[in-house]
Amino acid sequence: MFRKRVSYLQHIIGFFVKANCEENRKITTNFLCDSTIHFLKNLPLVAFFILLFSSCHDEIPIIDAYENTNQTLFVYMPWTGTKNTSENNLKAYFDKNIAAMRQNIDQNKGVKQTDIIVIVAENQTRSVIFRMKYNTTRQRCELDTLKRNAGFVSVSEYNLRNLFNQVVSYSNTGKYSLLIGCHGSGWTPRGSDSTMPKALSRAFGGSDIDMQYNISDLRNAIAQSQMKKR
């Protein structure tokens, strides 16, 4: 119906303009007449593009949705160099580990209802905490930064307990698993050298005594944290 009305209007106005042009017989008027007729003939096409661009504003936005979780995996990657240097630090390997985890999550299309909280020490004084989550809308693993310059790099039982409590504040599922990436000295206490009997070894962490924990520090920190109390 719209096209018929436009065509009829074109016919009437075109006839009127042509008649007027023949009467005046002026080049400028003829040019105006031809331009007017050309515009009217293309009026349906103009209307089409107006409708096309207007429809772009009516697109439905993508709403991101994420997999529900009912348990927490805490991935702890402390500073593995020394107190004053980056010697023997494992940061490059940690980055590869995280990339492999993301790839695996993408391939499996989910995190198996697990809230993955990761802390990575970037140097002796700075660390970052982030969440690995699966976007079910876009079907990909995403990293959500929870805290930059998070600290928690000083070596003490108190520091560990506060770190565990921080994780609980981000992910209060009541069910926790712990994965630690670092150096280990076999079963010798912190600060021990390779000549000590392995039967006495009980340390993990960095490359010198200032960056190492005894396993008893870890045990006590968990027992006194909100993780144990949930």
MARROKE-626844 format. One record per residue (C-alpha): residue in three letters; x, y, z. Coordinates in steps of 0.05 Angstrom, whole numbers. Layout:
NODE;ALA;X;Y;Z
...
This chain:
NODE;MET;0;0;0
NODE;PHE;57;48;18
NODE;ARG;93;35;-48
NODE;LYS;28;47;-88
NODE;ARG;16;113;-54
NODE;VAL;88;136;-66
NODE;SER;83;115;-139
NODE;TYR;18;153;-148
NODE;LEU;48;214;-115
NODE;GLN;109;210;-159
NODE;HIS;65;208;-221
NODE;ILE;23;270;-201
NODE;ILE;82;313;-178
NODE;GLY;125;291;-236
NODE;PHE;71;310;-285
NODE;PHE;62;378;-252
NODE;VAL;137;392;-250
NODE;LYS;147;371;-322
NODE;ALA;91;415;-346
NODE;ASN;118;474;-307
NODE;CYS;187;462;-335
NODE;GLU;163;461;-407
NODE;GLU;127;526;-395
NODE;ASN;186;563;-365
NODE;ARG;238;529;-411
NODE;LYS;297;547;-366
NODE;ILE;358;503;-358
NODE;THR;361;516;-283
NODE;THR;288;498;-276
NODE;ASN;297;435;-317
NODE;PHE;355;414;-273
NODE;LEU;312;425;-211
NODE;CYS;255;386;-242
NODE;ASP;299;327;-260
NODE;SER;330;327;-190
NODE;THR;262;328;-158
NODE;ILE;237;271;-200
NODE;HIS;300;231;-185
NODE;PHE;291;242;-110
NODE;LEU;218;221;-112
NODE;LYS;234;158;-152
NODE;ASN;285;138;-99
NODE;LEU;240;155;-40
NODE;PRO;224;81;-24
NODE;LEU;299;66;-22
NODE;VAL;312;124;25
NODE;ALA;256;100;71
NODE;PHE;287;30;70
NODE;PHE;355;55;95
NODE;ILE;322;97;149
NODE;LEU;285;36;175
NODE;LEU;349;-6;170
NODE;PHE;391;40;212
NODE;SER;335;52;261
NODE;SER;329;-23;273
NODE;CYS;402;-26;296
NODE;HIS;382;9;361
NODE;ASP;331;-45;376
NODE;GLU;382;-103;381
NODE;ILE;376;-146;443
NODE;PRO;439;-137;487
NODE;ILE;479;-198;506
NODE;ILE;470;-216;579
NODE;ASP;530;-253;608
NODE;ALA;514;-312;652
NODE;TYR;562;-354;694
NODE;GLU;564;-425;720
NODE;ASN;537;-433;791
NODE;THR;588;-457;843
NODE;ASN;582;-495;908
NODE;GLN;656;-507;927
NODE;THR;721;-467;927
NODE;LEU;790;-482;900
NODE;PHE;843;-435;927
NODE;VAL;905;-432;883
NODE;TYR;963;-402;922
NODE;MET;1025;-381;884
NODE;PRO;1071;-344;933
NODE;TRP;1136;-308;916
NODE;THR;1187;-360;900
NODE;GLY;1250;-318;892
NODE;THR;1290;-291;950
NODE;LYS;1275;-233;996
NODE;ASN;1318;-186;956
NODE;THR;1323;-216;886
NODE;SER;1281;-253;834
NODE;GLU;1332;-309;831
NODE;ASN;1299;-378;820
NODE;ASN;1229;-348;820
NODE;LEU;1175;-389;785
NODE;LYS;1129;-333;761
NODE;ALA;1138;-351;687
NODE;TYR;1118;-423;702
NODE;PHE;1058;-399;742
NODE;ASP;1034;-358;682
NODE;LYS;1038;-421;639
NODE;ASN;1000;-460;692
NODE;ILE;944;-408;693
NODE;ALA;940;-407;617
NODE;ALA;935;-484;617
NODE;MET;879;-480;669
NODE;ARG;841;-431;626
NODE;GLN;849;-475;564
NODE;ASN;824;-535;603
NODE;ILE;763;-498;628
NODE;ASP;747;-476;557
NODE;GLN;753;-547;531
NODE;ASN;709;-575;586
NODE;LYS;660;-517;580
NODE;GLY;658;-503;655
NODE;VAL;690;-505;723
NODE;LYS;649;-563;750
NODE;GLN;613;-517;799
NODE;THR;680;-496;830
NODE;ASP;695;-424;849
NODE;ILE;769;-416;832
NODE;ILE;805;-361;871
NODE;VAL;878;-349;853
NODE;ILE;932;-307;886
NODE;VAL;998;-297;849
NODE;ALA;1057;-259;878
NODE;GLU;1087;-214;825
NODE;ASN;1148;-196;867
NODE;GLN;1170;-191;940
NODE;THR;1118;-139;958
NODE;ARG;1060;-144;910
NODE;SER;1009;-197;892
NODE;VAL;943;-200;855
NODE;ILE;879;-239;871
NODE;PHE;831;-259;816
NODE;ARG;775;-308;802
NODE;MET;772;-357;744
NODE;LYS;701;-365;721
NODE;TYR;664;-394;661
NODE;ASN;619;-350;620
NODE;THR;563;-396;596
NODE;THR;536;-343;548
NODE;ARG;602;-333;510
NODE;GLN;628;-402;527
NODE;ARG;696;-381;552
NODE;CYS;738;-376;615
NODE;GLU;747;-305;642
NODE;LEU;792;-275;695
NODE;ASP;758;-228;744
NODE;THR;808;-186;784
NODE;LEU;786;-182;856
NODE;LYS;844;-143;886
NODE;ARG;907;-111;857
NODE;ASN;967;-98;901
NODE;ALA;938;-148;949
NODE;GLY;999;-157;993
NODE;PHE;999;-222;1033
NODE;VAL;1071;-234;1014
NODE;SER;1104;-230;1082
NODE;VAL;1121;-299;1110
NODE;SER;1085;-313;1175
NODE;GLU;1030;-356;1203
NODE;TYR;990;-292;1216
NODE;ASN;996;-272;1143
NODE;LEU;971;-340;1120
NODE;ARG;911;-338;1166
NODE;ASN;891;-269;1140
NODE;LEU;899;-293;1069
NODE;PHE;852;-352;1081
NODE;ASN;801;-306;1113
NODE;GLN;806;-261;1052
NODE;VAL;790;-319;1006
NODE;VAL;729;-337;1049
NODE;SER;704;-265;1041
NODE;TYR;706;-275;966
NODE;SER;679;-346;964
NODE;ASN;637;-368;1023
NODE;THR;618;-437;998
NODE;GLY;637;-475;1062
NODE;LYS;677;-526;1022
NODE;TYR;750;-512;1006
NODE;SER;809;-543;971
NODE;LEU;880;-516;969
NODE;LEU;931;-519;912
NODE;ILE;1000;-489;925
NODE;GLY;1052;-475;872
NODE;CYS;1122;-461;899
NODE;HIS;1190;-490;915
NODE;GLY;1196;-547;964
NODE;SER;1256;-570;1003
NODE;GLY;1236;-642;1008
NODE;TRP;1218;-651;1081
NODE;THR;1271;-607;1114
NODE;PRO;1252;-546;1157
NODE;ARG;1256;-476;1128
NODE;GLY;1327;-452;1117
NODE;SER;1355;-522;1112
NODE;ASP;1407;-540;1061
NODE;SER;1414;-602;1018
NODE;THR;1460;-638;1067
NODE;MET;1405;-645;1120
NODE;PRO;1369;-712;1125
NODE;LYS;1306;-713;1083
NODE;ALA;1268;-745;1140
NODE;LEU;1270;-678;1177
NODE;SER;1247;-636;1117
NODE;ARG;1183;-595;1126
NODE;ALA;1187;-529;1086
NODE;PHE;1157;-496;1025
NODE;GLY;1157;-428;992
NODE;GLY;1213;-385;964
NODE;SER;1287;-393;951
NODE;ASP;1313;-371;1019
NODE;ILE;1292;-375;1091
NODE;ASP;1258;-307;1091
NODE;MET;1208;-331;1038
NODE;GLN;1195;-401;1066
NODE;TYR;1141;-431;1110
NODE;ASN;1142;-491;1155
NODE;ILE;1085;-539;1142
NODE;SER;1064;-528;1215
NODE;ASP;1052;-455;1196
NODE;LEU;1004;-477;1143
NODE;ARG;968;-526;1189
NODE;ASN;959;-475;1244
NODE;ALA;937;-420;1196
NODE;ILE;882;-464;1167
NODE;ALA;859;-486;1236
NODE;GLN;852;-414;1260
NODE;SER;820;-386;1197
NODE;GLN;747;-379;1175
NODE;MET;758;-437;1127
NODE;LYS;763;-486;1185
NODE;LYS;704;-455;1221
NODE;ARG;655;-461;1162
